[in-house]
Structures are given as structure tokens and as C-alpha cells.
Amino acid sequence: MAKILIVDDTKLMREKLNQIINKNNHEVVGEADNGNKAIQLYRELKPDLVTMDITMPEMSGLEATKVIRGEFPDARIIMCSAMGQHKIIVEAIESGAKDFILKPFDDCQVIEAINRALKS
């Protein structure tokens, strides 16, 4: 069972991820709706994994990922976005993300990405 932090500015997306994660015997230890809160919660909770939206107010998921990975090089982060453009995926991976999942979420894709990231 992994401890997972969900970061997305849309409540509906956080709820959907929460359902998928809980249904697959992992624990959601926190939720954030922007990059600043994500960094703060990561420092407090030290989760096993983070699902991180890219486009958010205050601080983007890409920026938050860079900060978290700078402080915690072993952090496992999966980027989430409705935009599947190659450039954005490359930028997410270069920022330190372990994987990338597209919205709307497909349960199987989410769990496969979580499992891959936890094994890395």
C-alpha cells in the first residue's frame, strides 16, 4: 500500500483519482489544488508518490515538480494533463516526472502508471 498525494486544481479530478487509488488499495494522504500547496504537503507528508496536474493557479505542476525533486531527488511524481502534446510530455519528464497520464483518467492507465513509478 502506497501513500499518495493528489495535486489537481479541479475538485472533480481529485475525487476521480481518489476513487481509483482507494479502490486499488493505496492510501490518499493529502490533496492540493496548486503547486505551492503541493510542495508544502510533500514536505509534511513525504508521500510515496504524487499525481501532479500540470496547469494550475499560483504555481504549475512542472514548477512544483522541479522544486520537490530538487529537495527530494527520490520523489516519485506522475504528471497528469488533458494536453497530450509531445512537447509537454517531454517537459514533464525533463522536470523529473516518472510517468505521464492523460485526462480524462482511465482506471487501468492510472494504476499501471502508479505501479511503474513505485517500482522505479
Disulfide bonds with the S-S distance in Angstrom:
none
